[in-house]
Amino acid sequence: MRFFLSLILLACLASVGVGYVWLDTPMDMPSQGVDLAIEPGDSAKDVVTKVAQAGVAVHPMALYGWFRLSGESRKMKAGSYELAPQTTPRSLLNKLVQGDEALRAVTLVEGWTFKQVMAALAKAPSLQGDAQQLVPETLMTVLGKPGIAPEGRFFPDTYTYAKGSSDVAVLKRAMRAMDKKLDAAWASLGANPVLQSPEQVLILASIIEKETGTGSDRALISAVFNNRLRIGMRLQTDPTVIYGLGERFDGNLRKIDLLTDTPWNTYTRAGLPPTPISMPGKAALLAAVQPAASKALYFVARGDGSSQFSNSLDEHNRAVNKYQRGQ
């Protein structure tokens, strides 16, 4: 009897040892790894089935038994996972419990237009292009802002997403981020403001974003536009004209373009344009509501990214002759 008990004990110890070795032995799978998608509500058995269906050669009962014996089978999180060839049963469970999803990233850049945003999302790897199938009006309805133009509504930043996510989800996050940044800017509006609403802040910030070559000039550029709005002087800013030309703009802004009226032509129309013309970043939003203490009404590019600011037309003309006409 003692002999048979000893054999049983040795067999049990051997099984435990084999089990421990198995837990840390890489599972057999394709050399490039496999993708695993776990949906909300999937049970441990569902996960085991999906692991096998994904191309992992592992004994289903053994893997299911490990999930249950670990006591963590109910802690596994839904998500999109990438399993590398060296994944073991132990590391697989850890990944699923920790929610260590396979994340990608897409960067939206300050000053981009909505068209550029959509182009970047279309090129983003493993991102479903649901938004690409919608016209802008329908997309904004889906995003919860019906009747509002999409231009400038998304905050420029880097956004991570799980493989197989929808671009609509990324846009929702970017839109919420812009709403939050815009609210913060509006709350810090300076004394005696010219701007009367967060919408106007967003529009002016989008112009400042496109006009700024050097960050230190932002507050002064904002001062020029705020000063002009205060006295009813037209903004006369080229980026709005270019935006209004759309596909007609060939990279060369001509005098006829400045005279061609569109809703965004600030040479032919007073006040702010009807919509933003780009995505402003945080610095441009703050500059719009906190302009520099300056009486400047004009500025001209120096050619090195910075601008020369002037209080009068005579000063401005001399600056133009110096920096633009080589005189």
Contacts in CASP RR format, 6 or more apart in sequence:
PFRMAT RR
TARGET T0000
AUTHOR 0000-0000-0000
METHOD contacts of the structure
MODEL  1
MRFFLSLILLACLASVGVGYVWLDTPMDMPSQGVDLAIEPGDSAKDVVTK
VAQAGVAVHPMALYGWFRLSGESRKMKAGSYELAPQTTPRSLLNKLVQGD
EALRAVTLVEGWTFKQVMAALAKAPSLQGDAQQLVPETLMTVLGKPGIAP
EGRFFPDTYTYAKGSSDVAVLKRAMRAMDKKLDAAWASLGANPVLQSPEQ
VLILASIIEKETGTGSDRALISAVFNNRLRIGMRLQTDPTVIYGLGERFD
GNLRKIDLLTDTPWNTYTRAGLPPTPISMPGKAALLAAVQPAASKALYFV
ARGDGSSQFSNSLDEHNRAVNKYQRGQ
22 62 0 8 1.000
22 89 0 8 1.000
23 66 0 8 1.000
23 88 0 8 1.000
23 89 0 8 1.000
23 90 0 8 1.000
24 88 0 8 1.000
24 90 0 8 1.000
25 88 0 8 1.000
25 89 0 8 1.000
26 85 0 8 1.000
26 86 0 8 1.000
26 87 0 8 1.000
26 88 0 8 1.000
27 56 0 8 1.000
27 57 0 8 1.000
27 58 0 8 1.000
27 87 0 8 1.000
27 88 0 8 1.000
27 89 0 8 1.000
27 92 0 8 1.000
28 56 0 8 1.000
28 57 0 8 1.000
28 58 0 8 1.000
29 54 0 8 1.000
29 55 0 8 1.000
29 56 0 8 1.000
29 57 0 8 1.000
29 83 0 8 1.000
29 85 0 8 1.000
29 87 0 8 1.000
30 55 0 8 1.000
30 85 0 8 1.000
31 85 0 8 1.000
32 85 0 8 1.000
33 82 0 8 1.000
33 83 0 8 1.000
33 84 0 8 1.000
33 85 0 8 1.000
34 54 0 8 1.000
34 55 0 8 1.000
34 56 0 8 1.000
34 82 0 8 1.000
34 83 0 8 1.000
35 54 0 8 1.000
35 80 0 8 1.000
35 81 0 8 1.000
35 82 0 8 1.000
35 83 0 8 1.000
35 102 0 8 1.000
35 163 0 8 1.000
36 50 0 8 1.000
36 51 0 8 1.000
36 54 0 8 1.000
36 80 0 8 1.000
36 81 0 8 1.000
36 82 0 8 1.000
36 83 0 8 1.000
37 50 0 8 1.000
37 79 0 8 1.000
37 80 0 8 1.000
37 81 0 8 1.000
38 47 0 8 1.000
38 50 0 8 1.000
38 76 0 8 1.000
38 77 0 8 1.000
38 78 0 8 1.000
38 79 0 8 1.000
38 80 0 8 1.000
38 81 0 8 1.000
38 96 0 8 1.000
39 46 0 8 1.000
39 78 0 8 1.000
39 79 0 8 1.000
40 78 0 8 1.000
41 78 0 8 1.000
42 50 0 8 1.000
42 76 0 8 1.000
42 78 0 8 1.000
44 64 0 8 1.000
44 67 0 8 1.000
44 68 0 8 1.000
44 73 0 8 1.000
44 74 0 8 1.000
44 76 0 8 1.000
45 64 0 8 1.000
47 67 0 8 1.000
47 76 0 8 1.000
47 96 0 8 1.000
48 60 0 8 1.000
48 63 0 8 1.000
48 64 0 8 1.000
48 67 0 8 1.000
49 60 0 8 1.000
51 58 0 8 1.000
51 63 0 8 1.000
51 83 0 8 1.000
51 92 0 8 1.000
52 58 0 8 1.000
52 60 0 8 1.000
54 83 0 8 1.000
56 83 0 8 1.000
56 87 0 8 1.000
58 89 0 8 1.000
62 89 0 8 1.000
63 89 0 8 1.000
66 89 0 8 1.000
66 93 0 8 1.000
67 73 0 8 1.000
67 76 0 8 1.000
67 93 0 8 1.000
70 93 0 8 1.000
72 93 0 8 1.000
72 97 0 8 1.000
75 97 0 8 1.000
76 93 0 8 1.000
76 96 0 8 1.000
76 97 0 8 1.000
77 96 0 8 1.000
77 97 0 8 1.000
77 98 0 8 1.000
77 99 0 8 1.000
79 99 0 8 1.000
79 101 0 8 1.000
79 162 0 8 1.000
80 101 0 8 1.000
80 102 0 8 1.000
80 162 0 8 1.000
80 163 0 8 1.000
80 164 0 8 1.000
80 165 0 8 1.000
81 95 0 8 1.000
81 96 0 8 1.000
81 99 0 8 1.000
81 100 0 8 1.000
81 101 0 8 1.000
81 102 0 8 1.000
82 102 0 8 1.000
82 163 0 8 1.000
83 92 0 8 1.000
83 95 0 8 1.000
87 95 0 8 1.000
94 100 0 8 1.000
101 162 0 8 1.000
101 163 0 8 1.000
102 162 0 8 1.000
102 163 0 8 1.000
103 160 0 8 1.000
103 161 0 8 1.000
103 162 0 8 1.000
103 163 0 8 1.000
104 124 0 8 1.000
104 125 0 8 1.000
104 126 0 8 1.000
104 127 0 8 1.000
104 160 0 8 1.000
104 161 0 8 1.000
104 162 0 8 1.000
104 163 0 8 1.000
105 158 0 8 1.000
105 159 0 8 1.000
105 160 0 8 1.000
105 161 0 8 1.000
106 120 0 8 1.000
106 121 0 8 1.000
106 124 0 8 1.000
106 127 0 8 1.000
106 158 0 8 1.000
106 159 0 8 1.000
106 161 0 8 1.000
106 170 0 8 1.000
107 120 0 8 1.000
107 157 0 8 1.000
107 158 0 8 1.000
107 159 0 8 1.000
108 117 0 8 1.000
108 120 0 8 1.000
108 154 0 8 1.000
108 155 0 8 1.000
108 156 0 8 1.000
108 157 0 8 1.000
108 158 0 8 1.000
108 159 0 8 1.000
108 174 0 8 1.000
108 279 0 8 1.000
109 116 0 8 1.000
109 156 0 8 1.000
109 279 0 8 1.000
110 156 0 8 1.000
110 209 0 8 1.000
110 278 0 8 1.000
110 279 0 8 1.000
110 280 0 8 1.000
110 281 0 8 1.000
110 284 0 8 1.000
111 156 0 8 1.000
111 206 0 8 1.000
111 209 0 8 1.000
111 210 0 8 1.000
111 278 0 8 1.000
111 279 0 8 1.000
111 280 0 8 1.000
111 281 0 8 1.000
112 120 0 8 1.000
112 156 0 8 1.000
112 278 0 8 1.000
112 279 0 8 1.000
113 151 0 8 1.000
113 243 0 8 1.000
113 277 0 8 1.000
113 278 0 8 1.000
113 279 0 8 1.000
114 136 0 8 1.000
114 150 0 8 1.000
114 151 0 8 1.000
114 152 0 8 1.000
114 153 0 8 1.000
114 154 0 8 1.000
117 154 0 8 1.000
117 171 0 8 1.000
117 174 0 8 1.000
117 279 0 8 1.000
118 131 0 8 1.000
118 132 0 8 1.000
121 127 0 8 1.000
121 129 0 8 1.000
121 131 0 8 1.000
121 132 0 8 1.000
121 167 0 8 1.000
121 170 0 8 1.000
121 171 0 8 1.000
122 129 0 8 1.000
122 132 0 8 1.000
122 167 0 8 1.000
124 161 0 8 1.000
124 167 0 8 1.000
124 170 0 8 1.000
126 163 0 8 1.000
126 164 0 8 1.000
126 165 0 8 1.000
127 161 0 8 1.000
127 164 0 8 1.000
127 165 0 8 1.000
127 166 0 8 1.000
127 167 0 8 1.000
127 170 0 8 1.000
128 164 0 8 1.000
128 165 0 8 1.000
128 166 0 8 1.000
128 167 0 8 1.000
129 166 0 8 1.000
129 167 0 8 1.000
130 166 0 8 1.000
130 167 0 8 1.000
130 168 0 8 1.000
131 139 0 8 1.000
131 142 0 8 1.000
131 166 0 8 1.000
131 167 0 8 1.000
131 168 0 8 1.000
131 171 0 8 1.000
132 167 0 8 1.000
134 142 0 8 1.000
136 149 0 8 1.000
136 150 0 8 1.000
137 146 0 8 1.000
137 147 0 8 1.000
139 150 0 8 1.000
139 168 0 8 1.000
139 171 0 8 1.000
140 146 0 8 1.000
140 147 0 8 1.000
140 148 0 8 1.000
140 149 0 8 1.000
140 150 0 8 1.000
140 153 0 8 1.000
141 147 0 8 1.000
142 168 0 8 1.000
143 168 0 8 1.000
143 171 0 8 1.000
143 172 0 8 1.000
143 175 0 8 1.000
145 153 0 8 1.000
145 175 0 8 1.000
149 274 0 8 1.000
149 275 0 8 1.000
149 276 0 8 1.000
151 206 0 8 1.000
151 275 0 8 1.000
151 276 0 8 1.000
151 277 0 8 1.000
151 278 0 8 1.000
152 178 0 8 1.000
152 202 0 8 1.000
152 206 0 8 1.000
152 275 0 8 1.000
152 276 0 8 1.000
152 277 0 8 1.000
152 278 0 8 1.000
152 279 0 8 1.000
152 280 0 8 1.000
153 175 0 8 1.000
153 178 0 8 1.000
153 276 0 8 1.000
154 171 0 8 1.000
154 174 0 8 1.000
154 175 0 8 1.000
154 177 0 8 1.000
154 178 0 8 1.000
154 279 0 8 1.000
155 174 0 8 1.000
155 175 0 8 1.000
155 177 0 8 1.000
155 178 0 8 1.000
155 180 0 8 1.000
155 181 0 8 1.000
155 279 0 8 1.000
155 281 0 8 1.000
156 279 0 8 1.000
156 280 0 8 1.000
156 281 0 8 1.000
157 174 0 8 1.000
157 177 0 8 1.000
159 170 0 8 1.000
159 173 0 8 1.000
159 174 0 8 1.000
161 169 0 8 1.000
161 170 0 8 1.000
178 202 0 8 1.000
178 279 0 8 1.000
181 281 0 8 1.000
181 282 0 8 1.000
181 285 0 8 1.000
182 198 0 8 1.000
182 201 0 8 1.000
182 202 0 8 1.000
182 285 0 8 1.000
183 198 0 8 1.000
184 285 0 8 1.000
185 198 0 8 1.000
185 201 0 8 1.000
185 205 0 8 1.000
185 282 0 8 1.000
185 285 0 8 1.000
185 286 0 8 1.000
185 288 0 8 1.000
185 289 0 8 1.000
186 198 0 8 1.000
186 201 0 8 1.000
186 289 0 8 1.000
188 286 0 8 1.000
188 289 0 8 1.000
188 290 0 8 1.000
189 195 0 8 1.000
189 201 0 8 1.000
189 289 0 8 1.000
190 289 0 8 1.000
190 290 0 8 1.000
193 289 0 8 1.000
194 226 0 8 1.000
194 229 0 8 1.000
194 230 0 8 1.000
195 201 0 8 1.000
195 204 0 8 1.000
195 226 0 8 1.000
195 229 0 8 1.000
195 288 0 8 1.000
195 289 0 8 1.000
200 272 0 8 1.000
201 285 0 8 1.000
201 288 0 8 1.000
201 289 0 8 1.000
202 276 0 8 1.000
202 280 0 8 1.000
202 285 0 8 1.000
203 272 0 8 1.000
203 273 0 8 1.000
203 275 0 8 1.000
203 276 0 8 1.000
203 277 0 8 1.000
204 222 0 8 1.000
204 225 0 8 1.000
204 226 0 8 1.000
204 272 0 8 1.000
204 288 0 8 1.000
205 276 0 8 1.000
205 280 0 8 1.000
205 281 0 8 1.000
205 284 0 8 1.000
205 285 0 8 1.000
205 287 0 8 1.000
205 288 0 8 1.000
206 276 0 8 1.000
206 277 0 8 1.000
206 278 0 8 1.000
206 279 0 8 1.000
206 280 0 8 1.000
206 284 0 8 1.000
207 225 0 8 1.000
207 235 0 8 1.000
207 237 0 8 1.000
207 239 0 8 1.000
207 240 0 8 1.000
207 273 0 8 1.000
207 277 0 8 1.000
208 218 0 8 1.000
208 221 0 8 1.000
208 222 0 8 1.000
208 225 0 8 1.000
208 280 0 8 1.000
208 284 0 8 1.000
208 287 0 8 1.000
208 288 0 8 1.000
209 278 0 8 1.000
209 279 0 8 1.000
209 280 0 8 1.000
209 281 0 8 1.000
209 284 0 8 1.000
210 239 0 8 1.000
210 277 0 8 1.000
210 278 0 8 1.000
211 221 0 8 1.000
211 237 0 8 1.000
211 239 0 8 1.000
212 218 0 8 1.000
212 221 0 8 1.000
212 284 0 8 1.000
213 305 0 8 1.000
213 306 0 8 1.000
213 307 0 8 1.000
214 305 0 8 1.000
214 306 0 8 1.000
214 307 0 8 1.000
215 283 0 8 1.000
216 306 0 8 1.000
217 299 0 8 1.000
217 306 0 8 1.000
217 307 0 8 1.000
218 283 0 8 1.000
218 284 0 8 1.000
218 287 0 8 1.000
219 287 0 8 1.000
219 290 0 8 1.000
219 291 0 8 1.000
219 292 0 8 1.000
220 291 0 8 1.000
220 292 0 8 1.000
220 294 0 8 1.000
220 296 0 8 1.000
220 299 0 8 1.000
220 307 0 8 1.000
220 309 0 8 1.000
221 287 0 8 1.000
221 299 0 8 1.000
221 307 0 8 1.000
222 287 0 8 1.000
222 288 0 8 1.000
222 290 0 8 1.000
222 291 0 8 1.000
222 292 0 8 1.000
223 291 0 8 1.000
223 292 0 8 1.000
223 293 0 8 1.000
223 294 0 8 1.000
223 296 0 8 1.000
224 294 0 8 1.000
224 296 0 8 1.000
224 297 0 8 1.000
224 298 0 8 1.000
224 299 0 8 1.000
224 309 0 8 1.000
225 235 0 8 1.000
225 237 0 8 1.000
225 291 0 8 1.000
226 291 0 8 1.000
227 233 0 8 1.000
227 291 0 8 1.000
227 294 0 8 1.000
227 295 0 8 1.000
227 296 0 8 1.000
227 297 0 8 1.000
228 234 0 8 1.000
228 235 0 8 1.000
228 297 0 8 1.000
229 235 0 8 1.000
229 271 0 8 1.000
229 272 0 8 1.000
232 270 0 8 1.000
232 271 0 8 1.000
233 297 0 8 1.000
234 266 0 8 1.000
234 267 0 8 1.000
234 269 0 8 1.000
234 270 0 8 1.000
234 271 0 8 1.000
235 266 0 8 1.000
235 271 0 8 1.000
235 272 0 8 1.000
236 266 0 8 1.000
236 267 0 8 1.000
237 266 0 8 1.000
238 253 0 8 1.000
238 258 0 8 1.000
239 277 0 8 1.000
239 278 0 8 1.000
240 264 0 8 1.000
240 265 0 8 1.000
240 266 0 8 1.000
240 273 0 8 1.000
240 277 0 8 1.000
241 253 0 8 1.000
241 257 0 8 1.000
241 258 0 8 1.000
241 262 0 8 1.000
241 264 0 8 1.000
241 265 0 8 1.000
241 266 0 8 1.000
241 267 0 8 1.000
242 249 0 8 1.000
242 253 0 8 1.000
242 257 0 8 1.000
243 264 0 8 1.000
243 273 0 8 1.000
243 277 0 8 1.000
243 278 0 8 1.000
244 262 0 8 1.000
244 263 0 8 1.000
244 264 0 8 1.000
244 265 0 8 1.000
245 257 0 8 1.000
245 260 0 8 1.000
245 262 0 8 1.000
249 257 0 8 1.000
258 265 0 8 1.000
258 267 0 8 1.000
259 267 0 8 1.000
259 268 0 8 1.000
260 268 0 8 1.000
261 268 0 8 1.000
261 269 0 8 1.000
262 268 0 8 1.000
263 269 0 8 1.000
263 273 0 8 1.000
263 274 0 8 1.000
264 273 0 8 1.000
264 274 0 8 1.000
264 275 0 8 1.000
264 277 0 8 1.000
266 273 0 8 1.000
280 288 0 8 1.000
294 309 0 8 1.000
295 311 0 8 1.000
296 309 0 8 1.000
296 310 0 8 1.000
296 311 0 8 1.000
297 310 0 8 1.000
297 311 0 8 1.000
297 312 0 8 1.000
297 313 0 8 1.000
297 316 0 8 1.000
298 309 0 8 1.000
298 310 0 8 1.000
298 311 0 8 1.000
298 312 0 8 1.000
298 313 0 8 1.000
298 315 0 8 1.000
298 316 0 8 1.000
298 319 0 8 1.000
299 307 0 8 1.000
299 308 0 8 1.000
299 309 0 8 1.000
299 310 0 8 1.000
299 316 0 8 1.000
300 307 0 8 1.000
300 308 0 8 1.000
300 310 0 8 1.000
300 316 0 8 1.000
300 319 0 8 1.000
300 320 0 8 1.000
300 323 0 8 1.000
300 324 0 8 1.000
301 307 0 8 1.000
301 308 0 8 1.000
301 323 0 8 1.000
301 324 0 8 1.000
302 308 0 8 1.000
302 323 0 8 1.000
303 323 0 8 1.000
308 319 0 8 1.000
308 322 0 8 1.000
308 323 0 8 1.000
310 316 0 8 1.000
310 318 0 8 1.000
310 319 0 8 1.000
321 327 0 8 1.000
END
